[in-house]
Amino acid sequence: MSIDGPDLGLGSWPGRRARITPGRVALVQGDRRLTYAELDDRIRRLAGALRALGVRRGDRVAYLGANGIAVFETLFATGLLGAVFVPLNTRLAGAEIRYMLADSGASVLVRSADTDALSAAAAPLPDTVRAVVALAPGTCPLGGRDYEALIAENGPAAGTAVGLDDACLILYTSGTTGRPKGAVLTHGNLTWNTVNQLAHIDTLGSDRALVIAPLFHCVGLGQITLPTLFKGGSVEPVPKFDPGAVLELIGRNGITSFSAVPTMLQMMCGHPSWADADLSSLTCVLYGGSPVREDVARAWLDRGVRVLQGYGMTEAAPGVHMAVADGAAERPTSAGVPHFFTDVAHLRVGRAVPAAPGEPAELLVRGPNVFAGYWGRPEDSAAGFAAGGWFRTGDMVRVDEAGWAHVADRVKDMIISGGENVYPAEVEAVVTALPQVADCAVVAVPDERWGEAGAAHVVLRPGAVLTEAELRAHLEARLARYKIPKTVRFVADLPRTATGKIRRAELRRAAQGQENDR
């Protein structure tokens, strides 16, 4: 059975399907609107086109382009054929795109004109890529079959039997250490994540969701987008994030919800139009991907917007923890409680025993939303799981008596200085409490005396003045001496991935180089 018209490929079977309100608007982009019935027709015609290009069950179809209606059409058309969708990060280099195409063995690449330069940089494409489909002619020498012409020329394809355990998409991890790995998410993973989200938030068929997080990332796809489509609401993808433009869109289009990474929330509440922006239609904002600063969460709460933090990862499609409305305002930086159909375990770091409430603990997760493994990497897949099917997240959390979790840090980012554990997130929270500070990242560097020491990278607000002595005095009044960074660097900005995560490996190299120069 389809959901409000189209078969979204979430554990579906071919045959006769009932339709629920097919006349509702499913997708909006600028002045363009597609109803669920129109979307269903385009999905089936695109599936017919992909089949004509040789795509069969289990084949991979890659997509390179900004957020847009075509992303959804390609995702659902690929799923309808029992094939696997591979969205690619548009902020990567050409060599990285070529690697992912080769690693996934993609047979078709669908690309938008805004990626002409990146597509050209990825040439020559791997031999597995048999066809390129272009949303617009553009100037890229790769060329490609015309996307709209293919939809117009091909009749609707019949669906292929798809089960919950079948692969639906491959999302590549950010690759902050080593080569990126492709996490294989099944139709069941996406379905159960959607159900989990709906257990935490009251998504309605009348909702109008904005997609500002990139759709090649699990926050953009899984937190608000698929649940809204599941309920028959309207989704509006935004090709490029601009804080002022997004604030204007919220008021003009009566947006009720969106998901974001914390960096986006910070940029919006720091924008000149923030104070006058009309946010009255917003009922829910979800954020995740990295911890949020308390002052940022408070800024949204003070505007009357319910902001809920979630904790997740690509490998969990992505939800693991999610704040709920009751209690979120009192815990603005908490990632909330476990999702309804997700099991979590909190173990003492390095030991297979439960951690006490408030104690930093390694987080393990299992459930029907947890991924099937890494594409073509059985050893890495096996290494990620502990006994009993528990996936090791690599993250540390502190869980209070009420069961609400606070993300402490990545296990690998923890600094061990003189035998003491130092959590960068704790130090960063104290640094960013200073009004002069816009952002901060603390990383480990080797230290002859203590083994490791902290190196702080501090970004000041425009026009602000802060000396290292003033910063150290602030830290000494609030932290144990062993937690205070050995070195402080004032920098213009912090290197980040496309999803807003800080590139800590890059900062560690820079800090270590500075130490060696001394």
C-alpha positions in Angstrom: 0.0 0.0 0.0 1.3 3.4 -0.8 1.5 6.4 1.5 -0.6 9.3 0.4 -0.2 8.2 -3.2 3.4 7.2 -4.1 5.1 4.0 -3.1 7.9 5.3 -1.0 9.9 2.1 -1.2 9.8 1.5 2.5 9.2 -2.2 2.7 6.7 -2.2 -0.2 5.4 -4.9 -2.5 4.0 -4.4 -6.0 0.3 -4.8 -6.7 -2.8 -2.8 -6.1 -2.3 0.1 -3.6 -4.8 2.3 -1.8 -4.3 6.0 -2.1 -4.8 8.4 0.8 -5.3 12.1 -0.1 -3.3 12.0 -3.4 -4.2 15.6 -4.1 -2.2 17.0 -1.2 1.0 18.8 -2.0 4.0 16.5 -1.3 7.0 18.6 -2.4 7.6 22.3 -2.9 10.6 24.0 -4.4 10.3 27.7 -5.2 7.1 28.1 -7.3 6.9 24.5 -8.2 4.5 22.1 -6.4 4.0 18.4 -6.8 1.0 16.6 -5.3 1.4 13.0 -4.1 -0.3 11.7 -7.2 2.0 13.7 -9.5 5.0 12.6 -7.5 3.9 9.0 -7.8 3.6 9.3 -11.6 7.1 10.9 -11.9 8.6 8.3 -9.6 7.3 5.5 -11.7 8.3 7.1 -15.0 11.8 7.7 -13.7 11.9 4.1 -12.5 11.0 3.1 -16.0 13.9 5.2 -17.3 16.4 3.8 -14.9 15.3 0.3 -15.9 15.8 1.2 -19.5 19.3 2.3 -18.6 20.0 -1.2 -17.2 19.3 -0.7 -13.5 18.2 -3.9 -11.9 17.5 -5.1 -8.4 20.6 -4.5 -6.1 22.3 -2.1 -8.5 23.5 1.2 -7.1 22.2 4.6 -8.4 24.3 7.6 -7.3 23.0 11.2 -6.9 25.2 14.3 -6.9 23.4 17.6 -6.4 22.0 20.0 -3.9 18.7 19.5 -2.0 15.8 19.4 -4.5 12.7 17.5 -5.7 14.9 15.3 -7.9 16.7 13.9 -4.9 13.4 12.4 -3.6 12.3 11.3 -7.1 15.6 9.4 -7.6 15.5 7.9 -4.1 12.0 6.5 -4.5 12.4 5.4 -8.1 15.6 3.6 -7.2 13.8 1.9 -4.3 10.9 0.9 -6.5 13.3 -1.1 -8.6 14.9 -2.8 -5.6 18.1 -0.9 -6.3 20.2 1.1 -3.8 20.4 4.9 -3.7 23.8 6.5 -3.1 23.6 10.3 -2.3 27.0 11.9 -2.6 28.4 14.8 -0.6 28.6 17.9 -2.9 31.3 19.5 -0.7 33.9 16.8 -1.5 36.7 16.9 -4.0 36.5 15.3 -7.4 38.8 12.5 -6.3 36.6 11.7 -3.3 33.5 11.5 -5.5 35.3 9.2 -7.9 36.3 7.0 -4.9 32.7 6.7 -3.7 31.4 5.9 -7.1 34.0 3.1 -7.5 33.6 1.9 -3.9 29.8 1.6 -4.3 30.0 0.2 -7.8 27.3 2.7 -8.9 26.0 1.9 -12.4 24.2 5.2 -12.9 25.0 8.8 -11.8 22.3 11.4 -11.7 23.7 14.9 -11.3 22.4 18.4 -11.2 23.9 21.4 -13.1 25.1 23.0 -9.9 27.7 20.3 -9.7 29.2 20.7 -13.2 32.6 21.6 -11.9 32.7 18.9 -9.3 31.4 16.3 -11.8 34.2 17.3 -14.3 36.8 17.0 -11.5 35.6 13.5 -10.8 36.4 12.4 -14.3 37.3 9.9 -15.6 34.4 8.1 -13.9 34.9 4.5 -12.8 34.1 1.8 -15.4 31.1 0.7 -13.3 29.2 3.9 -14.2 27.4 3.0 -17.4 25.2 6.0 -17.7 25.0 9.7 -16.6 21.7 11.5 -16.2 21.8 15.3 -16.0 19.0 17.5 -14.6 20.1 20.3 -16.9 22.5 20.5 -19.9 25.1 22.6 -18.1 28.7 22.8 -19.3 30.1 19.6 -17.8 32.1 17.6 -20.3 30.5 14.4 -18.8 27.3 15.4 -20.5 24.5 12.9 -19.8 21.0 11.9 -20.7 18.4 14.6 -20.0 16.5 13.9 -16.8 13.2 15.5 -17.8 13.2 13.9 -21.2 13.7 10.5 -19.7 10.7 11.0 -17.4 8.6 12.2 -20.3 9.7 9.4 -22.7 9.3 6.4 -20.4 6.1 4.8 -19.2 5.6 4.0 -15.5 7.5 1.0 -14.2 5.8 -1.7 -12.1 7.3 -2.2 -8.7 9.8 -4.9 -7.6 9.2 -6.9 -4.5 11.1 -5.1 -1.7 11.4 -6.4 1.9 12.4 -4.7 5.1 15.8 -6.4 5.1 16.7 -5.3 1.6 19.2 -2.5 1.2 17.7 0.9 0.4 20.6 3.4 0.5 24.3 3.8 1.2 25.3 6.8 3.2 29.0 7.5 3.4 30.4 8.5 6.7 32.3 11.8 6.9 35.6 10.1 6.7 37.3 12.1 9.5 39.7 9.2 10.0 40.8 7.2 6.9 38.6 6.5 3.9 34.9 7.1 4.2 32.8 3.9 4.7 29.4 3.4 3.2 26.8 2.5 5.8 24.1 0.3 4.3 20.6 1.2 5.5 17.8 -1.2 4.7 14.1 -0.3 4.0 13.4 -1.6 7.5 16.0 0.7 9.1 14.3 3.7 7.5 10.8 2.5 8.4 11.6 1.9 12.0 13.5 5.2 12.4 10.4 6.9 11.0 8.2 5.1 13.5 10.6 6.0 16.3 10.5 9.7 15.3 6.7 9.7 15.2 6.6 8.3 18.8 8.6 11.4 20.0 7.1 14.2 17.9 3.5 14.9 16.8 3.9 15.1 13.0 0.7 15.9 11.2 -0.5 15.6 7.6 -0.9 19.4 7.6 2.7 20.0 8.5 5.0 22.0 6.2 8.6 20.9 6.7 11.7 22.6 5.5 14.8 20.6 4.5 17.8 22.6 5.2 20.3 19.9 6.3 21.8 18.2 3.2 19.9 15.1 2.0 23.2 13.2 1.7 23.2 13.2 5.5 21.0 11.3 7.8 19.8 14.4 9.7 18.4 15.9 6.5 16.7 12.7 5.4 15.6 10.9 8.6 14.7 13.3 11.3 11.8 15.3 9.9 11.7 14.6 6.1 10.6 11.0 5.9 8.2 11.2 8.9 6.5 14.2 7.3 6.1 12.4 4.0 4.9 9.3 5.8 2.1 11.4 7.3 1.2 13.1 4.1 2.6 16.5 4.9 4.5 18.9 2.6 8.2 19.0 2.4 10.3 21.9 0.9 13.9 21.2 0.1 16.3 24.2 0.2 19.2 23.9 -2.3 21.6 26.0 -0.3 21.5 27.0 3.3 21.5 30.8 4.0 20.4 31.8 7.5 18.6 35.0 6.5 16.8 33.3 3.6 15.7 30.4 5.8 14.3 32.7 8.4 12.4 34.6 5.7 11.0 31.3 4.2 9.7 30.1 7.6 7.5 33.2 8.0 6.5 33.4 4.3 5.5 29.8 3.8 4.2 29.0 7.3 6.9 26.3 8.0 6.0 24.2 10.9 9.2 22.1 11.4 12.7 21.5 10.2 15.8 19.6 11.3 19.3 21.0 11.4 22.8 20.7 12.7 23.6 23.0 15.6 25.8 25.2 13.4 22.8 26.1 11.4 20.8 27.1 14.5 23.7 29.2 15.7 24.0 31.0 12.4 20.3 31.8 12.3 20.0 33.2 15.8 23.1 35.2 15.2 21.7 36.7 11.9 20.7 40.4 11.9 17.1 39.5 10.9 16.7 37.1 13.8 14.9 39.5 16.2 12.2 40.4 13.5 11.8 36.9 11.9 8.3 35.5 12.1 8.7 32.1 13.7 5.1 31.8 14.9 4.3 28.9 12.6 7.1 26.7 14.0 5.9 23.8 16.2 9.1 21.8 16.3 12.7 22.1 15.5 14.9 19.0 15.7 18.7 19.2 15.8 21.5 16.7 16.0 24.9 15.8 14.5 26.9 17.4 17.3 26.3 18.9 20.8 24.6 22.4 20.8 25.7 25.3 22.9 23.3 26.2 25.7 23.1 29.8 24.7 22.0 28.8 21.2 19.3 26.5 22.5 18.1 29.2 24.9 17.9 31.8 22.1 15.4 29.6 20.2 13.5 28.7 23.4 13.2 32.4 24.3 11.5 32.9 20.9 8.9 30.4 21.9 10.2 27.7 19.6 10.2 24.1 20.9 13.7 22.8 20.1 14.5 19.1 20.6 17.9 17.7 20.5 18.5 14.2 19.2 21.5 11.9 19.3 22.1 9.6 16.4 24.4 8.4 13.7 24.4 7.3 10.1 24.6 3.7 11.3 21.2 4.0 13.2 19.3 5.7 10.4 19.9 8.0 12.5 17.9 8.1 15.7 19.1 6.7 19.1 18.1 9.3 21.7 15.6 12.1 21.3 14.3 14.8 23.6 10.6 14.9 24.3 8.5 18.0 24.8 8.1 17.4 28.6 11.4 18.3 30.1 13.3 19.6 27.1 13.2 23.3 28.2 14.7 22.3 31.5 17.4 20.3 29.8 18.2 22.4 26.6 21.5 20.6 25.8 20.3 17.0 26.5 19.8 14.5 23.7 16.8 13.1 25.6 15.7 9.5 26.1 16.1 6.4 24.0 13.8 6.0 21.0 10.8 3.8 21.5 12.0 0.8 19.5 15.7 1.2 20.3 17.7 -0.5 23.0 20.7 1.3 24.5 23.4 0.3 27.0 25.7 2.6 28.9 29.0 0.9 29.9 32.0 2.2 31.8 34.6 3.1 29.3 36.8 0.1 28.5 34.7 -2.2 30.8 31.7 -4.3 30.1 29.8 -3.2 33.2 27.0 -0.7 33.5 27.9 2.9 34.3 26.4 4.7 37.3 24.0 7.6 36.7 26.0 10.7 35.9 29.2 8.8 35.1 30.7 9.1 31.6 29.8 5.9 29.7 30.3 4.4 26.3 27.0 4.2 24.4 26.0 1.0 22.7 22.8 0.6 20.7 20.8 -2.1 19.0 17.4 -2.2 17.3 15.6 -2.5 14.0 16.9 0.9 13.0 20.5 -0.1 13.3 22.3 -0.6 10.0 23.2 -3.8 8.2 26.9 -3.1 8.0 29.5 -1.2 5.9 29.4 -1.7 2.1 32.0 -4.2 1.1 33.8 -4.1 4.5 32.9 -7.3 6.4 35.8 -6.9 8.9 34.9 -3.2 9.7 31.3 -4.2 10.1 32.1 -7.1 12.5 34.5 -4.9 14.5 31.7 -2.3 15.1 29.5 -4.8 17.0 29.9 -6.3 20.4 28.4 -9.5 21.7 24.6 -9.7 21.6 24.3 -7.5 18.4 25.2 -4.3 20.2 26.7 -1.6 18.0 29.5 0.4 19.5 28.8 4.0 18.8 32.2 5.3 19.9 30.5 8.1 21.8 30.4 8.8 25.5 27.3 10.0 27.3 26.3 11.0 30.8 22.8 9.8 31.8 20.9 11.4 34.7 18.6 9.7 37.2 15.6 10.4 34.9 17.2 8.7 31.9 18.1 11.8 29.9 21.4 11.6 28.1 24.0 14.3 27.6 26.7 13.6 25.0 30.0 13.8 26.7 32.4 13.2 23.8 33.8 10.8 21.3 35.8 8.0 23.0 38.6 8.7 20.6 38.5 12.4 21.3 39.0 12.0 25.1 42.3 13.4 26.3 44.2 11.4 28.9 46.4 13.8 30.7 48.5 12.5 33.6 46.2 9.6 34.0 43.1 11.8 34.2 40.3 11.8 31.6 39.6 15.2 30.1 36.4 15.6 27.9 36.9 18.3 25.3 33.1 19.0 25.2 33.2 20.0 28.9 36.1 22.4 28.4 34.5 23.8 25.2 31.3 24.5 27.1 33.1 26.6 29.6 35.1 28.5 27.0 32.0 29.3 24.9 30.2 30.6 28.0 32.3 33.7 27.6 30.3 36.4 25.6 33.4 37.2 23.5 33.6 33.6 22.2 31.8 32.5 19.1 33.2 28.9 18.9 35.8 26.6 20.4 37.4 23.2 19.8 39.8 21.5 22.1 41.9 18.6 20.9 44.7 16.4 22.2 48.4 16.9 21.5 51.3 14.8 22.7 53.0 16.0 25.9 56.3 14.8 27.2 55.3 15.1 30.8 51.6 14.3 30.9 51.3 12.0 27.8 48.6 14.2 26.3 47.5 17.8 26.8 44.7 20.0 25.5 45.1 22.5 22.7 42.2 25.0 22.4 41.2 26.7 19.2 39.1 29.7 19.9 37.0 31.8 17.5 36.0 35.3 18.8 32.9 37.2 17.9 33.3 40.0 15.4 34.8 43.0 17.2 35.4 41.1 20.5 38.6 41.3 22.4 39.9 38.5 24.7 43.4 37.8 25.8 44.8 34.4 26.6 45.4 35.5 30.2 41.7 36.5 30.5 40.6 33.2 29.0 42.8 31.2 31.4 41.5 33.1 34.4 38.0 32.2 33.4 38.9 28.5 33.0 40.9 28.4 36.3 37.8 29.6 38.2 35.7 26.8 36.7 37.8 23.8 35.9 40.3 21.5 37.6 43.9 22.5 36.6 44.5 19.3 34.6 41.5 20.1 32.4 42.9 23.5 31.3 44.4 23.4 27.8 48.1 23.8 27.6 48.0 25.9 24.5 45.5 28.4 23.2 45.2 29.5 19.5 42.8 32.3 18.4 41.6 31.4 14.9 39.3 32.9 12.3 37.1 29.8 12.1 37.1 26.1 12.7 37.3 23.5 9.8 34.1 21.6 9.6 32.6 18.8 7.5 29.5 19.3 5.3 27.3 18.3 8.2 28.8 20.8 10.7 31.1 18.5 12.6 34.5 19.9 13.5 37.5 18.3 11.7 39.4 17.5 14.8 42.1 15.5 13.0 43.0 18.7 11.1 43.1 20.7 14.3 45.3 18.1 15.9 47.8 18.3 13.1 47.9 22.1 13.2 48.3 22.1 17.0 51.0 19.5 16.9 52.8 21.4 14.2 52.7 24.5 16.4 54.1 22.6 19.3 57.0 21.2 17.2 57.8 24.8 16.0 58.4 26.0 19.5 
